Structures are given as structure tokens and as C-alpha cells.
């Protein structure tokens, strides 16, 4: 579901912002991306 499209772009963008806004390393995996994508879909509807 996250292979292409706006949801993927928005999830990547939000995860990148999380990584930039912290001074400590952030370890993310597909479950984090899926959670962020779900949050985006909820906020968009």
C-alpha cells in the first residue's frame, strides 16, 4: 500500500521531519512508516 503515491510521500516526509528534529538517532522500520501513514489518512479524511 505504501509502494507509490501521495500516502507514501507524506509518510516519508513526516518520518524525515522526525529524524531532522531530534539530536539523537532515530531507528525506524516498516511498522513506524505504517503507523505514520495511518495517522496521515485519518487526518486527511
CHARMM internal coordinates of N, CA and C (Angstrom, degrees):
IC EDIT
DIST 1 N 1 CA 1.4497
DIST 1 CA 1 C 1.5158
ANGL 1 N 1 CA 1 C 111.86
DIST 1 C 2 N 1.3324
ANGL 1 CA 1 C 2 N 116.47
DIHE 1 N 1 CA 1 C 2 N -25.36
DIST 2 N 2 CA 1.4634
ANGL 1 C 2 N 2 CA 119.09
DIHE 1 CA 1 C 2 N 2 CA -178.78
DIST 2 CA 2 C 1.5247
ANGL 2 N 2 CA 2 C 112.43
DIHE 1 C 2 N 2 CA 2 C -100.15
DIST 2 C 3 N 1.3184
ANGL 2 CA 2 C 3 N 118.03
DIHE 2 N 2 CA 2 C 3 N 14.21
DIST 3 N 3 CA 1.4643
ANGL 2 C 3 N 3 CA 120.47
DIHE 2 CA 2 C 3 N 3 CA -174.72
DIST 3 CA 3 C 1.5244
ANGL 3 N 3 CA 3 C 112.58
DIHE 2 C 3 N 3 CA 3 C -66.44
DIST 3 C 4 N 1.3323
ANGL 3 CA 3 C 4 N 117.22
DIHE 3 N 3 CA 3 C 4 N -40.09
DIST 4 N 4 CA 1.4592
ANGL 3 C 4 N 4 CA 120.54
DIHE 3 CA 3 C 4 N 4 CA -178.65
DIST 4 CA 4 C 1.5173
ANGL 4 N 4 CA 4 C 108.95
DIHE 3 C 4 N 4 CA 4 C -146.06
DIST 4 C 5 N 1.3203
ANGL 4 CA 4 C 5 N 116.09
DIHE 4 N 4 CA 4 C 5 N 166.06
DIST 5 N 5 CA 1.4506
ANGL 4 C 5 N 5 CA 120.53
DIHE 4 CA 4 C 5 N 5 CA 170.03
DIST 5 CA 5 C 1.5103
ANGL 5 N 5 CA 5 C 115.40
DIHE 4 C 5 N 5 CA 5 C 102.65
DIST 5 C 6 N 1.3126
ANGL 5 CA 5 C 6 N 113.87
DIHE 5 N 5 CA 5 C 6 N -177.40
DIST 6 N 6 CA 1.4573
ANGL 5 C 6 N 6 CA 121.75
DIHE 5 CA 5 C 6 N 6 CA -173.91
DIST 6 CA 6 C 1.5221
ANGL 6 N 6 CA 6 C 112.64
DIHE 5 C 6 N 6 CA 6 C -66.57
DIST 6 C 7 N 1.3135
ANGL 6 CA 6 C 7 N 118.08
DIHE 6 N 6 CA 6 C 7 N -37.12
DIST 7 N 7 CA 1.4712
ANGL 6 C 7 N 7 CA 119.79
DIHE 6 CA 6 C 7 N 7 CA 179.98
DIST 7 CA 7 C 1.5241
ANGL 7 N 7 CA 7 C 109.52
DIHE 6 C 7 N 7 CA 7 C -62.85
DIST 7 C 8 N 1.3262
ANGL 7 CA 7 C 8 N 116.71
DIHE 7 N 7 CA 7 C 8 N -42.71
DIST 8 N 8 CA 1.4681
ANGL 7 C 8 N 8 CA 120.45
DIHE 7 CA 7 C 8 N 8 CA 177.70
DIST 8 CA 8 C 1.5217
ANGL 8 N 8 CA 8 C 109.87
DIHE 7 C 8 N 8 CA 8 C -61.38
DIST 8 C 9 N 1.3216
ANGL 8 CA 8 C 9 N 116.98
DIHE 8 N 8 CA 8 C 9 N -47.50
DIST 9 N 9 CA 1.4581
ANGL 8 C 9 N 9 CA 121.03
DIHE 8 CA 8 C 9 N 9 CA -179.82
DIST 9 CA 9 C 1.5224
ANGL 9 N 9 CA 9 C 110.96
DIHE 8 C 9 N 9 CA 9 C -58.78
DIST 9 C 10 N 1.3185
ANGL 9 CA 9 C 10 N 117.71
DIHE 9 N 9 CA 9 C 10 N -47.07
DIST 10 N 10 CA 1.4611
ANGL 9 C 10 N 10 CA 121.50
DIHE 9 CA 9 C 10 N 10 CA -179.13
DIST 10 CA 10 C 1.5262
ANGL 10 N 10 CA 10 C 111.23
DIHE 9 C 10 N 10 CA 10 C -63.70
DIST 10 C 11 N 1.3286
ANGL 10 CA 10 C 11 N 117.26
DIHE 10 N 10 CA 10 C 11 N -40.99
DIST 11 N 11 CA 1.4672
ANGL 10 C 11 N 11 CA 120.69
DIHE 10 CA 10 C 11 N 11 CA 178.60
DIST 11 CA 11 C 1.5211
ANGL 11 N 11 CA 11 C 110.16
DIHE 10 C 11 N 11 CA 11 C -63.62
DIST 11 C 12 N 1.3258
ANGL 11 CA 11 C 12 N 117.47
DIHE 11 N 11 CA 11 C 12 N -45.68
DIST 12 N 12 CA 1.4613
ANGL 11 C 12 N 12 CA 120.60
DIHE 11 CA 11 C 12 N 12 CA 178.81
DIST 12 CA 12 C 1.5246
ANGL 12 N 12 CA 12 C 110.78
DIHE 11 C 12 N 12 CA 12 C -61.47
DIST 12 C 13 N 1.3069
ANGL 12 CA 12 C 13 N 116.45
DIHE 12 N 12 CA 12 C 13 N -42.42
DIST 13 N 13 CA 1.4597
ANGL 12 C 13 N 13 CA 121.22
DIHE 12 CA 12 C 13 N 13 CA -179.28
DIST 13 CA 13 C 1.5285
ANGL 13 N 13 CA 13 C 111.11
DIHE 12 C 13 N 13 CA 13 C -62.76
DIST 13 C 14 N 1.3109
ANGL 13 CA 13 C 14 N 117.10
DIHE 13 N 13 CA 13 C 14 N -44.96
DIST 14 N 14 CA 1.4685
ANGL 13 C 14 N 14 CA 121.03
DIHE 13 CA 13 C 14 N 14 CA 179.90
DIST 14 CA 14 C 1.5235
ANGL 14 N 14 CA 14 C 111.54
DIHE 13 C 14 N 14 CA 14 C -66.85
DIST 14 C 15 N 1.3261
ANGL 14 CA 14 C 15 N 117.53
DIHE 14 N 14 CA 14 C 15 N -39.28
DIST 15 N 15 CA 1.4639
ANGL 14 C 15 N 15 CA 120.51
DIHE 14 CA 14 C 15 N 15 CA 177.89
DIST 15 CA 15 C 1.5278
ANGL 15 N 15 CA 15 C 110.54
DIHE 14 C 15 N 15 CA 15 C -66.64
DIST 15 C 16 N 1.3296
ANGL 15 CA 15 C 16 N 117.32
DIHE 15 N 15 CA 15 C 16 N -39.82
DIST 16 N 16 CA 1.4603
ANGL 15 C 16 N 16 CA 120.84
DIHE 15 CA 15 C 16 N 16 CA 177.60
DIST 16 CA 16 C 1.5234
ANGL 16 N 16 CA 16 C 110.76
DIHE 15 C 16 N 16 CA 16 C -62.52
DIST 16 C 17 N 1.3310
ANGL 16 CA 16 C 17 N 117.04
DIHE 16 N 16 CA 16 C 17 N -41.99
DIST 17 N 17 CA 1.4654
ANGL 16 C 17 N 17 CA 120.27
DIHE 16 CA 16 C 17 N 17 CA 177.54
DIST 17 CA 17 C 1.5223
ANGL 17 N 17 CA 17 C 111.18
DIHE 16 C 17 N 17 CA 17 C -61.38
DIST 17 C 18 N 1.3384
ANGL 17 CA 17 C 18 N 117.34
DIHE 17 N 17 CA 17 C 18 N -39.89
DIST 18 N 18 CA 1.4687
ANGL 17 C 18 N 18 CA 120.67
DIHE 17 CA 17 C 18 N 18 CA 176.95
DIST 18 CA 18 C 1.5221
ANGL 18 N 18 CA 18 C 110.52
DIHE 17 C 18 N 18 CA 18 C -60.35
DIST 18 C 19 N 1.3271
ANGL 18 CA 18 C 19 N 116.78
DIHE 18 N 18 CA 18 C 19 N -41.62
DIST 19 N 19 CA 1.4625
ANGL 18 C 19 N 19 CA 120.91
DIHE 18 CA 18 C 19 N 19 CA -178.70
DIST 19 CA 19 C 1.5229
ANGL 19 N 19 CA 19 C 111.50
DIHE 18 C 19 N 19 CA 19 C -68.83
DIST 19 C 20 N 1.3264
ANGL 19 CA 19 C 20 N 116.98
DIHE 19 N 19 CA 19 C 20 N -37.68
DIST 20 N 20 CA 1.4621
ANGL 19 C 20 N 20 CA 121.17
DIHE 19 CA 19 C 20 N 20 CA -178.18
DIST 20 CA 20 C 1.5227
ANGL 20 N 20 CA 20 C 111.50
DIHE 19 C 20 N 20 CA 20 C -72.23
DIST 20 C 21 N 1.3264
ANGL 20 CA 20 C 21 N 117.47
DIHE 20 N 20 CA 20 C 21 N -35.62
DIST 21 N 21 CA 1.4609
ANGL 20 C 21 N 21 CA 121.62
DIHE 20 CA 20 C 21 N 21 CA -172.64
DIST 21 CA 21 C 1.5228
ANGL 21 N 21 CA 21 C 114.37
DIHE 20 C 21 N 21 CA 21 C -79.58
DIST 21 C 22 N 1.3149
ANGL 21 CA 21 C 22 N 119.08
DIHE 21 N 21 CA 21 C 22 N -0.46
DIST 22 N 22 CA 1.4523
ANGL 21 C 22 N 22 CA 120.99
DIHE 21 CA 21 C 22 N 22 CA -179.02
DIST 22 CA 22 C 1.5239
ANGL 22 N 22 CA 22 C 110.59
DIHE 21 C 22 N 22 CA 22 C -118.06
DIST 22 C 23 N 1.3208
ANGL 22 CA 22 C 23 N 115.34
DIHE 22 N 22 CA 22 C 23 N 152.60
DIST 23 N 23 CA 1.4621
ANGL 22 C 23 N 23 CA 120.54
DIHE 22 CA 22 C 23 N 23 CA 177.88
DIST 23 CA 23 C 1.5217
ANGL 23 N 23 CA 23 C 111.82
DIHE 22 C 23 N 23 CA 23 C -89.37
DIST 23 C 24 N 1.3145
ANGL 23 CA 23 C 24 N 116.53
DIHE 23 N 23 CA 23 C 24 N -17.57
DIST 24 N 24 CA 1.4630
ANGL 23 C 24 N 24 CA 121.07
DIHE 23 CA 23 C 24 N 24 CA -178.03
DIST 24 CA 24 C 1.5281
ANGL 24 N 24 CA 24 C 109.81
DIHE 23 C 24 N 24 CA 24 C -99.63
DIST 24 C 25 N 1.3212
ANGL 24 CA 24 C 25 N 117.30
DIHE 24 N 24 CA 24 C 25 N 155.40
DIST 25 N 25 CA 1.4702
ANGL 24 C 25 N 25 CA 119.78
DIHE 24 CA 24 C 25 N 25 CA 177.15
DIST 25 CA 25 C 1.5300
ANGL 25 N 25 CA 25 C 111.42
DIHE 24 C 25 N 25 CA 25 C -60.79
DIST 25 C 26 N 1.3097
ANGL 25 CA 25 C 26 N 115.69
DIHE 25 N 25 CA 25 C 26 N 143.09
DIST 26 N 26 CA 1.4607
ANGL 25 C 26 N 26 CA 122.13
DIHE 25 CA 25 C 26 N 26 CA 177.41
DIST 26 CA 26 C 1.5237
ANGL 26 N 26 CA 26 C 107.22
DIHE 25 C 26 N 26 CA 26 C -116.67
DIST 26 C 27 N 1.3086
ANGL 26 CA 26 C 27 N 115.86
DIHE 26 N 26 CA 26 C 27 N 124.60
DIST 27 N 27 CA 1.4620
ANGL 26 C 27 N 27 CA 121.31
DIHE 26 CA 26 C 27 N 27 CA 179.89
DIST 27 CA 27 C 1.5237
ANGL 27 N 27 CA 27 C 108.62
DIHE 26 C 27 N 27 CA 27 C -104.43
DIST 27 C 28 N 1.3187
ANGL 27 CA 27 C 28 N 115.64
DIHE 27 N 27 CA 27 C 28 N 113.31
DIST 28 N 28 CA 1.4588
ANGL 27 C 28 N 28 CA 121.82
DIHE 27 CA 27 C 28 N 28 CA -176.57
DIST 28 CA 28 C 1.5223
ANGL 28 N 28 CA 28 C 109.83
DIHE 27 C 28 N 28 CA 28 C -117.10
DIST 28 C 29 N 1.3163
ANGL 28 CA 28 C 29 N 115.55
DIHE 28 N 28 CA 28 C 29 N 150.90
DIST 29 N 29 CA 1.4534
ANGL 28 C 29 N 29 CA 120.86
DIHE 28 CA 28 C 29 N 29 CA 174.17
DIST 29 CA 29 C 1.5203
ANGL 29 N 29 CA 29 C 108.40
DIHE 28 C 29 N 29 CA 29 C -141.44
DIST 29 C 30 N 1.3213
ANGL 29 CA 29 C 30 N 116.04
DIHE 29 N 29 CA 29 C 30 N -175.93
DIST 30 N 30 CA 1.4659
ANGL 29 C 30 N 30 CA 119.30
DIHE 29 CA 29 C 30 N 30 CA -171.03
DIST 30 CA 30 C 1.5226
ANGL 30 N 30 CA 30 C 112.92
DIHE 29 C 30 N 30 CA 30 C -59.62
DIST 30 C 31 N 1.3354
ANGL 30 CA 30 C 31 N 117.75
DIHE 30 N 30 CA 30 C 31 N -29.90
DIST 31 N 31 CA 1.4644
ANGL 30 C 31 N 31 CA 119.04
DIHE 30 CA 30 C 31 N 31 CA 179.52
DIST 31 CA 31 C 1.5273
ANGL 31 N 31 CA 31 C 111.03
DIHE 30 C 31 N 31 CA 31 C -66.89
DIST 31 C 32 N 1.3294
ANGL 31 CA 31 C 32 N 117.43
DIHE 31 N 31 CA 31 C 32 N -36.49
DIST 32 N 32 CA 1.4636
ANGL 31 C 32 N 32 CA 120.23
DIHE 31 CA 31 C 32 N 32 CA 175.27
DIST 32 CA 32 C 1.5306
ANGL 32 N 32 CA 32 C 109.98
DIHE 31 C 32 N 32 CA 32 C -63.12
DIST 32 C 33 N 1.3189
ANGL 32 CA 32 C 33 N 116.11
DIHE 32 N 32 CA 32 C 33 N -45.43
DIST 33 N 33 CA 1.4610
ANGL 32 C 33 N 33 CA 120.33
DIHE 32 CA 32 C 33 N 33 CA 179.94
DIST 33 CA 33 C 1.5250
ANGL 33 N 33 CA 33 C 110.84
DIHE 32 C 33 N 33 CA 33 C -61.54
DIST 33 C 34 N 1.3093
ANGL 33 CA 33 C 34 N 116.91
DIHE 33 N 33 CA 33 C 34 N -40.15
DIST 34 N 34 CA 1.4578
ANGL 33 C 34 N 34 CA 120.83
DIHE 33 CA 33 C 34 N 34 CA -179.85
DIST 34 CA 34 C 1.5272
ANGL 34 N 34 CA 34 C 110.71
DIHE 33 C 34 N 34 CA 34 C -66.03
DIST 34 C 35 N 1.3386
ANGL 34 CA 34 C 35 N 117.07
DIHE 34 N 34 CA 34 C 35 N -41.28
DIST 35 N 35 CA 1.4700
ANGL 34 C 35 N 35 CA 120.85
DIHE 34 CA 34 C 35 N 35 CA 177.55
DIST 35 CA 35 C 1.5219
ANGL 35 N 35 CA 35 C 111.13
DIHE 34 C 35 N 35 CA 35 C -62.90
DIST 35 C 36 N 1.3313
ANGL 35 CA 35 C 36 N 116.47
DIHE 35 N 35 CA 35 C 36 N -43.24
DIST 36 N 36 CA 1.4627
ANGL 35 C 36 N 36 CA 120.61
DIHE 35 CA 35 C 36 N 36 CA 179.26
DIST 36 CA 36 C 1.5259
ANGL 36 N 36 CA 36 C 110.10
DIHE 35 C 36 N 36 CA 36 C -64.32
DIST 36 C 37 N 1.3152
ANGL 36 CA 36 C 37 N 117.40
DIHE 36 N 36 CA 36 C 37 N -40.54
DIST 37 N 37 CA 1.4653
ANGL 36 C 37 N 37 CA 120.93
DIHE 36 CA 36 C 37 N 37 CA 178.09
DIST 37 CA 37 C 1.5250
ANGL 37 N 37 CA 37 C 110.92
DIHE 36 C 37 N 37 CA 37 C -63.20
DIST 37 C 38 N 1.3223
ANGL 37 CA 37 C 38 N 117.00
DIHE 37 N 37 CA 37 C 38 N -41.52
DIST 38 N 38 CA 1.4712
ANGL 37 C 38 N 38 CA 120.26
DIHE 37 CA 37 C 38 N 38 CA 177.35
DIST 38 CA 38 C 1.5233
ANGL 38 N 38 CA 38 C 110.82
DIHE 37 C 38 N 38 CA 38 C -62.16
DIST 38 C 39 N 1.3323
ANGL 38 CA 38 C 39 N 117.20
DIHE 38 N 38 CA 38 C 39 N -43.01
DIST 39 N 39 CA 1.4656
ANGL 38 C 39 N 39 CA 120.80
DIHE 38 CA 38 C 39 N 39 CA 178.41
DIST 39 CA 39 C 1.5227
ANGL 39 N 39 CA 39 C 110.53
DIHE 38 C 39 N 39 CA 39 C -61.33
DIST 39 C 40 N 1.3350
ANGL 39 CA 39 C 40 N 116.41
DIHE 39 N 39 CA 39 C 40 N -41.14
DIST 40 N 40 CA 1.4625
ANGL 39 C 40 N 40 CA 119.96
DIHE 39 CA 39 C 40 N 40 CA 178.81
DIST 40 CA 40 C 1.5284
ANGL 40 N 40 CA 40 C 110.98
DIHE 39 C 40 N 40 CA 40 C -62.19
DIST 40 C 41 N 1.3197
ANGL 40 CA 40 C 41 N 116.89
DIHE 40 N 40 CA 40 C 41 N -45.88
DIST 41 N 41 CA 1.4698
ANGL 40 C 41 N 41 CA 120.80
DIHE 40 CA 40 C 41 N 41 CA -178.94
DIST 41 CA 41 C 1.5232
ANGL 41 N 41 CA 41 C 110.22
DIHE 40 C 41 N 41 CA 41 C -62.26
DIST 41 C 42 N 1.3306
ANGL 41 CA 41 C 42 N 117.65
DIHE 41 N 41 CA 41 C 42 N -41.77
DIST 42 N 42 CA 1.4688
ANGL 41 C 42 N 42 CA 120.56
DIHE 41 CA 41 C 42 N 42 CA 178.33
DIST 42 CA 42 C 1.5190
ANGL 42 N 42 CA 42 C 111.24
DIHE 41 C 42 N 42 CA 42 C -63.02
DIST 42 C 43 N 1.3476
ANGL 42 CA 42 C 43 N 117.25
DIHE 42 N 42 CA 42 C 43 N -40.36
DIST 43 N 43 CA 1.4624
ANGL 42 C 43 N 43 CA 120.18
DIHE 42 CA 42 C 43 N 43 CA -177.90
DIST 43 CA 43 C 1.5258
ANGL 43 N 43 CA 43 C 111.86
DIHE 42 C 43 N 43 CA 43 C -74.60
DIST 43 C 44 N 1.3219
ANGL 43 CA 43 C 44 N 117.23
DIHE 43 N 43 CA 43 C 44 N -23.97
DIST 44 N 44 CA 1.4614
ANGL 43 C 44 N 44 CA 121.18
DIHE 43 CA 43 C 44 N 44 CA -178.21
DIST 44 CA 44 C 1.5245
ANGL 44 N 44 CA 44 C 112.45
DIHE 43 C 44 N 44 CA 44 C -83.32
DIST 44 C 45 N 1.3325
ANGL 44 CA 44 C 45 N 117.61
DIHE 44 N 44 CA 44 C 45 N -16.09
DIST 45 N 45 CA 1.4670
ANGL 44 C 45 N 45 CA 119.16
DIHE 44 CA 44 C 45 N 45 CA -177.84
DIST 45 CA 45 C 1.5009
ANGL 45 N 45 CA 45 C 111.59
DIHE 44 C 45 N 45 CA 45 C -103.81
END
COOR INIT
IC SEED 1 N 1 CA 1 C
IC BUILD
